[in-house]
């Protein structure tokens, strides 16, 4: 099943930062995600290490979203209730499209 996050496939991360208590990833000037829930990177890399990595695949289930990169790095976003730090888990922003919120 295709979800809006599949728009990330083939794109390179151009910015990866922690802003206050959440993470932001940019894929050029047109698309970005804000991650408010708990997340894990594997193997053990830092968020800023994602810069220049290309998205290979996005898998979404009721419990998690996993973004896989060409070099084998994975970003897993926890969607379990206990992983929420606020009302939203994730936000996708694309120029020319409405903002999509996972809550």
C-alpha positions in Angstrom: 0.0 0.0 0.0 1.3 3.4 -0.9 1.3 6.1 1.7 2.3 9.8 1.5 5.7 8.9 3.0 6.5 7.0 -0.2 7.2 10.4 -1.7 10.5 10.2 0.2 11.8 7.2 -1.8 14.8 8.2 -4.0 15.3 11.5 -2.1 18.5 12.5 -0.3 18.4 14.0 3.2 19.7 17.5 3.0 19.2 18.5 6.7 18.9 16.5 9.9 18.6 18.3 13.2 17.1 18.2 16.7 14.9 21.2 17.4 14.0 21.4 21.0 12.5 18.0 21.7 11.8 16.7 18.2 13.8 15.8 15.0 13.5 17.4 11.6 14.6 15.9 8.3 14.6 17.9 5.1 14.8 16.5 1.6 15.7 19.6 -0.4 13.5 22.7 -0.2 10.2 20.9 -1.1 9.7 18.2 1.4 10.4 17.6 5.1 9.3 15.6 8.1 9.1 16.4 11.8 9.4 13.5 14.2 7.8 14.0 17.6 7.7 10.4 18.8 10.6 8.2 20.0 12.7 6.9 17.2 15.8 4.7 16.8 18.6 4.7 14.2 20.4 1.5 13.4 23.1 0.7 13.2 24.0 3.1 16.0 24.4 6.4 14.1 23.7 10.0 14.9 20.8 11.9 13.3 23.1 14.3 11.5 24.8 11.2 9.9 21.7 10.9 7.7 22.7 13.9 5.7 23.4 12.9 2.0 21.8 9.5 2.5 19.2 8.4 0.0 15.9 6.8 1.0 15.5 3.3 -0.4 12.2 2.2 1.1 9.4 3.3 3.5 7.4 0.8 5.4 4.5 1.8 7.6 2.4 -0.3 10.0 0.1 0.5 12.9 3.1 0.3 15.3 5.9 1.8 13.4 7.3 3.6 10.4 10.6 2.5 9.1 12.6 4.5 6.6 15.5 2.5 5.1 18.4 4.1 3.3 20.6 2.8 0.4 23.6 2.1 2.7 21.6 -0.1 5.2 20.9 2.6 7.8 17.3 2.5 9.2 15.2 5.1 11.0 12.4 3.5 13.0 9.7 5.7 14.4 7.7 4.2 17.2 3.9 4.6 16.9 2.9 2.8 20.1 0.8 4.9 22.5 3.6 5.1 25.1 6.1 6.5 22.5 4.0 9.7 22.0 5.4 12.9 23.6 2.5 15.0 22.5 -0.6 14.8 20.3 1.3 14.1 17.0 3.8 11.4 16.2 5.0 12.7 12.8 4.3 15.5 10.4 5.0 15.5 6.6 5.3 18.8 4.8 5.4 19.0 1.0 5.3 22.2 -1.0 1.9 22.4 -2.8 0.3 19.7 -0.6 -1.6 19.9 2.7 0.4 19.0 5.8 -0.2 15.3 6.8 -0.1 14.5 10.5 0.1 11.1 12.2 -1.7 11.1 15.5 
